[in-house]
Amino acid sequence: MAPTFKTIALMGKQNKPEVISTLKNLMAYLSKQKIQLILEKNTAELLASDLPHFSLDCLCNHADLLIVVGGDGSLLSAARHACLHNLPLLGVNCGRLGFLNDISPAKIEKIADILQGKFHSEKRFSLGAQIKNVWQDIALNDIVLLAGTAGHMINFSITVENTPVCTYDADGLIITTPTGSTAHALSGGGPILHPELNAIALVPMFSHNLSSRPIVLGADNLVTITLSPYNTEPARISCDGQMHTAIKPGYAIHITKAQQELHLIHPLDYDYFEALRTKLRWEK
C-alpha cells in the first residue's frame, strides 16, 4: 500500500539530548519506509543534517505531514503556522506532560500504521483576538490578559454578544479553548473541556471578588474585554504564551472563534480519557 503521507517534515524545537536522539531515530526509521524527509531550518542546524530544510513558514508548503518532537509548547509553536495551511501534525512526546503529543519516543514504530492511513484525525478550533486598528493574533491554547506589573491588579469588564456580564478587579483573565483547558487555565481552577465541545472558558486570575468563578460559553460568541480607563498603567495580552502586547487603559479586546483549525493526527489507540488519567495521575 502506498504511504498516505509522501513528504514528512520533522521539527524539534528544544536542544535536549532526548529530542535530538528521537529526531535521529525518526529520520532513520522514516528513511527505511522510503518517505521523503525535509527538516525545519533550526532543526537541520541542531542535527547538522544536509537534508532539505526550510523556515517554518515555507516548510508548511512542502510537506504532507509535520511531526513535532518535544512538548506541547513545541507542537503549539509549529501549529500556529501549520493551521494556516491545514497541515496535519503528529506529536512525539519528549515533554513533561504532552497532552497533544501521543507517541512515546520508545514506540516510534506506531508511525507505521499512520503511514498506511490507519489513524484518527481530529480538528481543534482556534480563537481570534483583536484590538481594532492596533493588534490581532490567534490562539490554539489560550489568550491571557495580565497586569502590566507583577503583583498589581487591573480593572476590566466583560461583555458577551454586547450583553454585560461582569467587572473584575483581578490579576488577569484566561480565555481558553478545549485544547488549552488542560494547560494554564487548569492550574487557575478552570474546567477541563472535552475537545469535541464547541465551547470556551473564561477563568479569572486571583479576582478580588471571592464569588468570581470560571464561566463556560459557546465558542461562537463574541467576547469583549474592556480595560477600565482608570487603570494607571497598560496591561499585557498574549496568545499561546507568545509575545506579550501592551494594552492601554480604555482599549477593548474582541475575541471570537477564528477560521484556522489545528489538524491533529492520533494513533488508532488514542484515548483522551486515558491521557487525562495518566498525565494528571487520576485514580482509575
VOFI-780666 format. One record per residue (C-alpha): x, y, z; residue number from 1; residue in one letter. Coordinates in steps of 0.02 Angstrom, whole numbers, plus 50000, padded with zeros to 5 digits. Layout:
N
<px:X, py:Y, pz:Z, n:NUM, res:A>
...
END
This chain:
284
<px:50000, py:50000, pz:50000, n:1, res:M>
<px:50066, py:50172, pz:49954, n:2, res:A>
<px:50103, py:50285, pz:50103, n:3, res:P>
<px:49968, py:50411, pz:50146, n:4, res:T>
<px:50100, py:50545, pz:50176, n:5, res:F>
<px:50235, py:50556, pz:50043, n:6, res:K>
<px:50334, py:50703, pz:50112, n:7, res:T>
<px:50355, py:50720, pz:50300, n:8, res:I>
<px:50432, py:50868, pz:50389, n:9, res:A>
<px:50521, py:50848, pz:50555, n:10, res:L>
<px:50541, py:50981, pz:50688, n:11, res:M>
<px:50617, py:50978, pz:50861, n:12, res:G>
<px:50625, py:51146, pz:50946, n:13, res:K>
<px:50721, py:51103, pz:51104, n:14, res:Q>
<px:50908, py:51071, pz:51113, n:15, res:N>
<px:50891, py:50922, pz:51229, n:16, res:K>
<px:50980, py:50753, pz:51213, n:17, res:P>
<px:50814, py:50659, pz:51210, n:18, res:E>
<px:50743, py:50770, pz:51074, n:19, res:V>
<px:50900, py:50754, pz:50967, n:20, res:I>
<px:50910, py:50564, pz:50985, n:21, res:S>
<px:50724, py:50545, pz:50948, n:22, res:T>
<px:50740, py:50652, pz:50791, n:23, res:L>
<px:50886, py:50546, pz:50731, n:24, res:K>
<px:50788, py:50386, pz:50764, n:25, res:N>
<px:50640, py:50457, pz:50669, n:26, res:L>
<px:50749, py:50504, pz:50521, n:27, res:M>
<px:50822, py:50329, pz:50515, n:28, res:A>
<px:50653, py:50245, pz:50533, n:29, res:Y>
<px:50563, py:50351, pz:50403, n:30, res:L>
<px:50707, py:50335, pz:50279, n:31, res:S>
<px:50683, py:50146, pz:50284, n:32, res:K>
<px:50500, py:50174, pz:50240, n:33, res:Q>
<px:50556, py:50267, pz:50084, n:34, res:K>
<px:50475, py:50428, pz:50143, n:35, res:I>
<px:50541, py:50593, pz:50078, n:36, res:Q>
<px:50603, py:50693, pz:50226, n:37, res:L>
<px:50626, py:50879, pz:50249, n:38, res:I>
<px:50677, py:50975, pz:50405, n:39, res:L>
<px:50632, py:51138, pz:50488, n:40, res:E>
<px:50782, py:51254, pz:50468, n:41, res:K>
<px:50833, py:51265, pz:50651, n:42, res:N>
<px:50808, py:51078, pz:50670, n:43, res:T>
<px:50927, py:51046, pz:50525, n:44, res:A>
<px:51057, py:51155, pz:50612, n:45, res:E>
<px:51026, py:51063, pz:50776, n:46, res:L>
<px:51060, py:50896, pz:50691, n:47, res:L>
<px:51196, py:50959, pz:50573, n:48, res:A>
<px:51095, py:50875, pz:50434, n:49, res:S>
<px:51109, py:50906, pz:50248, n:50, res:D>
<px:50928, py:50855, pz:50214, n:51, res:L>
<px:50822, py:50987, pz:50126, n:52, res:P>
<px:50768, py:51117, pz:50254, n:53, res:H>
<px:50654, py:51268, pz:50259, n:54, res:F>
<px:50596, py:51403, pz:50377, n:55, res:S>
<px:50438, py:51355, pz:50470, n:56, res:L>
<px:50329, py:51464, pz:50359, n:57, res:D>
<px:50396, py:51384, pz:50198, n:58, res:C>
<px:50403, py:51210, pz:50273, n:59, res:L>
<px:50214, py:51202, pz:50283, n:60, res:C>
<px:50201, py:51222, pz:50094, n:61, res:N>
<px:50316, py:51074, pz:50058, n:62, res:H>
<px:50251, py:50935, pz:50172, n:63, res:A>
<px:50100, py:50820, pz:50189, n:64, res:D>
<px:50130, py:50793, pz:50375, n:65, res:L>
<px:50230, py:50882, pz:50509, n:66, res:L>
<px:50299, py:50778, pz:50652, n:67, res:I>
<px:50350, py:50881, pz:50803, n:68, res:V>
<px:50466, py:50810, pz:50935, n:69, res:V>
<px:50455, py:50893, pz:51105, n:70, res:G>
<px:50318, py:50950, pz:51223, n:71, res:G>
<px:50152, py:51036, pz:51195, n:72, res:D>
<px:50239, py:51204, pz:51184, n:73, res:G>
<px:50343, py:51144, pz:51037, n:74, res:S>
<px:50191, py:51074, pz:50949, n:75, res:L>
<px:50090, py:51234, pz:50976, n:76, res:L>
<px:50233, py:51339, pz:50910, n:77, res:S>
<px:50228, py:51238, pz:50749, n:78, res:A>
<px:50038, py:51228, pz:50746, n:79, res:A>
<px:50017, py:51416, pz:50738, n:80, res:R>
<px:50098, py:51407, pz:50565, n:81, res:H>
<px:50031, py:51237, pz:50511, n:82, res:A>
<px:49849, py:51283, pz:50540, n:83, res:C>
<px:49863, py:51421, pz:50410, n:84, res:L>
<px:49899, py:51285, pz:50281, n:85, res:H>
<px:49788, py:51146, pz:50352, n:86, res:N>
<px:49945, py:51042, pz:50376, n:87, res:L>
<px:49916, py:50889, pz:50489, n:88, res:P>
<px:50025, py:50874, pz:50644, n:89, res:L>
<px:50084, py:50723, pz:50741, n:90, res:L>
<px:50171, py:50742, pz:50908, n:91, res:G>
<px:50310, py:50636, pz:50983, n:92, res:V>
<px:50317, py:50674, pz:51167, n:93, res:N>
<px:50483, py:50725, pz:51245, n:94, res:C>
<px:50400, py:50848, pz:51363, n:95, res:G>
<px:50337, py:50833, pz:51542, n:96, res:R>
<px:50150, py:50810, pz:51507, n:97, res:L>
<px:50120, py:50816, pz:51320, n:98, res:G>
<px:49930, py:50817, pz:51306, n:99, res:F>
<px:49946, py:50847, pz:51118, n:100, res:L>
<px:50091, py:50728, pz:51086, n:101, res:N>
<px:50031, py:50549, pz:51078, n:102, res:D>
<px:50182, py:50444, pz:51032, n:103, res:I>
<px:50320, py:50397, pz:51153, n:104, res:S>
<px:50499, py:50401, pz:51086, n:105, res:P>
<px:50509, py:50217, pz:51136, n:106, res:A>
<px:50362, py:50174, pz:51021, n:107, res:K>
<px:50408, py:50258, pz:50858, n:108, res:I>
<px:50350, py:50101, pz:50765, n:109, res:E>
<px:50171, py:50161, pz:50795, n:110, res:K>
<px:50201, py:50279, pz:50650, n:111, res:I>
<px:50196, py:50129, pz:50531, n:112, res:A>
<px:50007, py:50119, pz:50543, n:113, res:D>
<px:49990, py:50307, pz:50522, n:114, res:I>
<px:50093, py:50300, pz:50362, n:115, res:L>
<px:49969, py:50172, pz:50294, n:116, res:Q>
<px:49818, py:50282, pz:50333, n:117, res:G>
<px:49771, py:50197, pz:50496, n:118, res:K>
<px:49747, py:50344, pz:50612, n:119, res:F>
<px:49618, py:50455, pz:50695, n:120, res:H>
<px:49605, py:50633, pz:50627, n:121, res:S>
<px:49544, py:50775, pz:50737, n:122, res:E>
<px:49515, py:50961, pz:50713, n:123, res:K>
<px:49534, py:51086, pz:50855, n:124, res:R>
<px:49470, py:51263, pz:50835, n:125, res:F>
<px:49568, py:51421, pz:50873, n:126, res:S>
<px:49520, py:51592, pz:50940, n:127, res:L>
<px:49550, py:51759, pz:50859, n:128, res:G>
<px:49592, py:51910, pz:50966, n:129, res:A>
<px:49588, py:52088, pz:50902, n:130, res:Q>
<px:49610, py:52266, pz:50961, n:131, res:I>
<px:49539, py:52365, pz:50817, n:132, res:K>
<px:49672, py:52452, pz:50711, n:133, res:N>
<px:49807, py:52405, pz:50838, n:134, res:V>
<px:49838, py:52217, pz:50851, n:135, res:W>
<px:49771, py:52045, pz:50809, n:136, res:Q>
<px:49826, py:51865, pz:50835, n:137, res:D>
<px:49759, py:51687, pz:50851, n:138, res:I>
<px:49769, py:51563, pz:50994, n:139, res:A>
<px:49752, py:51375, pz:50991, n:140, res:L>
<px:49775, py:51356, pz:51178, n:141, res:N>
<px:49728, py:51516, pz:51266, n:142, res:D>
<px:49725, py:51705, pz:51269, n:143, res:I>
<px:49793, py:51777, pz:51430, n:144, res:V>
<px:49765, py:51953, pz:51496, n:145, res:L>
<px:49887, py:52007, pz:51632, n:146, res:L>
<px:49926, py:52159, pz:51735, n:147, res:A>
<px:50073, py:52258, pz:51667, n:148, res:G>
<px:50167, py:52242, pz:51832, n:149, res:T>
<px:50177, py:52084, pz:51936, n:150, res:A>
<px:50080, py:52096, pz:52097, n:151, res:G>
<px:49962, py:52231, pz:52030, n:152, res:H>
<px:49778, py:52209, pz:51989, n:153, res:M>
<px:49686, py:52275, pz:51837, n:154, res:I>
<px:49506, py:52326, pz:51818, n:155, res:N>
<px:49412, py:52263, pz:51665, n:156, res:F>
<px:49236, py:52222, pz:51610, n:157, res:S>
<px:49170, py:52079, pz:51504, n:158, res:I>
<px:49025, py:52076, pz:51382, n:159, res:T>
<px:48960, py:51928, pz:51283, n:160, res:V>
<px:48872, py:51974, pz:51120, n:161, res:E>
<px:48867, py:52153, pz:51188, n:162, res:N>
<px:48774, py:52097, pz:51345, n:163, res:T>
<px:48864, py:52148, pz:51507, n:164, res:P>
<px:48925, py:52000, pz:51610, n:165, res:V>
<px:49035, py:52066, pz:51750, n:166, res:C>
<px:49176, py:52181, pz:51802, n:167, res:T>
<px:49335, py:52115, pz:51881, n:168, res:Y>
<px:49474, py:52180, pz:51991, n:169, res:D>
<px:49598, py:52040, pz:51963, n:170, res:A>
<px:49774, py:51993, pz:51913, n:171, res:D>
<px:49706, py:51945, pz:51744, n:172, res:G>
<px:49597, py:51829, pz:51642, n:173, res:L>
<px:49625, py:51668, pz:51542, n:174, res:I>
<px:49514, py:51633, pz:51392, n:175, res:I>
<px:49541, py:51452, pz:51348, n:176, res:T>
<px:49491, py:51334, pz:51209, n:177, res:T>
<px:49460, py:51149, pz:51249, n:178, res:P>
<px:49639, py:51118, pz:51190, n:179, res:T>
<px:49707, py:51241, pz:51318, n:180, res:G>
<px:49591, py:51188, pz:51459, n:181, res:S>
<px:49724, py:51064, pz:51521, n:182, res:T>
<px:49859, py:51198, pz:51519, n:183, res:A>
<px:49869, py:51367, pz:51608, n:184, res:H>
<px:49682, py:51375, pz:51639, n:185, res:A>
<px:49684, py:51210, pz:51733, n:186, res:L>
<px:49810, py:51275, pz:51859, n:187, res:S>
<px:49697, py:51428, pz:51881, n:188, res:G>
<px:49549, py:51321, pz:51933, n:189, res:G>
<px:49465, py:51313, pz:51763, n:190, res:G>
<px:49362, py:51166, pz:51698, n:191, res:P>
<px:49427, py:51030, pz:51581, n:192, res:I>
<px:49334, py:51047, pz:51416, n:193, res:L>
<px:49320, py:50895, pz:51305, n:194, res:H>
<px:49399, py:50929, pz:51133, n:195, res:P>
<px:49234, py:50895, pz:51044, n:196, res:E>
<px:49147, py:51038, pz:51135, n:197, res:L>
<px:49115, py:51199, pz:51041, n:198, res:N>
<px:49149, py:51297, pz:51198, n:199, res:A>
<px:49273, py:51412, pz:51284, n:200, res:I>
<px:49302, py:51454, pz:51467, n:201, res:A>
<px:49340, py:51621, pz:51549, n:202, res:L>
<px:49449, py:51594, pz:51702, n:203, res:V>
<px:49483, py:51746, pz:51814, n:204, res:P>
<px:49653, py:51751, pz:51895, n:205, res:M>
<px:49657, py:51799, pz:52079, n:206, res:F>
<px:49499, py:51903, pz:52073, n:207, res:S>
<px:49466, py:52020, pz:52219, n:208, res:H>
<px:49285, py:51961, pz:52215, n:209, res:N>
<px:49281, py:51795, pz:52308, n:210, res:L>
<px:49123, py:51740, pz:52215, n:211, res:S>
<px:49211, py:51750, pz:52046, n:212, res:S>
<px:49205, py:51582, pz:51957, n:213, res:R>
<px:49254, py:51518, pz:51785, n:214, res:P>
<px:49119, py:51536, pz:51652, n:215, res:I>
<px:49093, py:51417, pz:51506, n:216, res:V>
<px:49024, py:51494, pz:51346, n:217, res:L>
<px:48984, py:51442, pz:51169, n:218, res:G>
<px:49137, py:51467, pz:51061, n:219, res:A>
<px:49041, py:51563, pz:50928, n:220, res:D>
<px:49001, py:51704, pz:51048, n:221, res:N>
<px:49087, py:51872, pz:51033, n:222, res:L>
<px:49177, py:51908, pz:51196, n:223, res:V>
<px:49236, py:52086, pz:51228, n:224, res:T>
<px:49355, py:52132, pz:51368, n:225, res:I>
<px:49368, py:52318, pz:51402, n:226, res:T>
<px:49506, py:52389, pz:51512, n:227, res:L>
<px:49446, py:52524, pz:51628, n:228, res:S>
<px:49515, py:52697, pz:51586, n:229, res:P>
<px:49553, py:52712, pz:51772, n:230, res:Y>
<px:49694, py:52585, pz:51764, n:231, res:N>
<px:49856, py:52676, pz:51799, n:232, res:T>
<px:49964, py:52576, pz:51676, n:233, res:E>
<px:49947, py:52466, pz:51521, n:234, res:P>
<px:49900, py:52283, pz:51538, n:235, res:A>
<px:49976, py:52142, pz:51434, n:236, res:R>
<px:49899, py:52010, pz:51323, n:237, res:I>
<px:49974, py:51854, pz:51245, n:238, res:S>
<px:49912, py:51713, pz:51135, n:239, res:C>
<px:49980, py:51539, pz:51170, n:240, res:D>
<px:50115, py:51615, pz:51279, n:241, res:G>
<px:50196, py:51705, pz:51132, n:242, res:Q>
<px:50246, py:51888, pz:51126, n:243, res:M>
<px:50162, py:51999, pz:51256, n:244, res:H>
<px:50075, py:52153, pz:51186, n:245, res:T>
<px:50040, py:52307, pz:51291, n:246, res:A>
<px:49860, py:52367, pz:51300, n:247, res:I>
<px:49821, py:52544, pz:51354, n:248, res:K>
<px:49683, py:52584, pz:51480, n:249, res:P>
<px:49515, py:52606, pz:51394, n:250, res:G>
<px:49554, py:52487, pz:51250, n:251, res:Y>
<px:49439, py:52341, pz:51207, n:252, res:A>
<px:49493, py:52165, pz:51155, n:253, res:I>
<px:49371, py:52070, pz:51043, n:254, res:H>
<px:49379, py:51880, pz:51047, n:255, res:I>
<px:49286, py:51755, pz:50939, n:256, res:T>
<px:49315, py:51589, pz:50851, n:257, res:K>
<px:49442, py:51600, pz:50710, n:258, res:A>
<px:49438, py:51512, pz:50542, n:259, res:Q>
<px:49605, py:51424, pz:50571, n:260, res:Q>
<px:49598, py:51249, pz:50643, n:261, res:E>
<px:49730, py:51134, pz:50716, n:262, res:L>
<px:49731, py:50968, pz:50622, n:263, res:H>
<px:49796, py:50832, pz:50738, n:264, res:L>
<px:49839, py:50653, pz:50691, n:265, res:I>
<px:49817, py:50520, pz:50827, n:266, res:H>
<px:49859, py:50334, pz:50828, n:267, res:P>
<px:49705, py:50221, pz:50821, n:268, res:L>
<px:49728, py:50175, pz:51005, n:269, res:D>
<px:49718, py:50358, pz:51059, n:270, res:Y>
<px:49607, py:50378, pz:51213, n:271, res:D>
<px:49576, py:50555, pz:51277, n:272, res:Y>
<px:49521, py:50497, pz:51449, n:273, res:F>
<px:49669, py:50380, pz:51465, n:274, res:E>
<px:49780, py:50530, pz:51428, n:275, res:A>
<px:49694, py:50628, pz:51567, n:276, res:L>
<px:49708, py:50483, pz:51690, n:277, res:R>
<px:49891, py:50456, pz:51652, n:278, res:T>
<px:49955, py:50634, pz:51639, n:279, res:K>
<px:49850, py:50705, pz:51782, n:280, res:L>
<px:49877, py:50549, pz:51889, n:281, res:R>
<px:49693, py:50516, pz:51917, n:282, res:W>
<px:49638, py:50361, pz:52008, n:283, res:E>
<px:49560, py:50225, pz:51900, n:284, res:K>
END
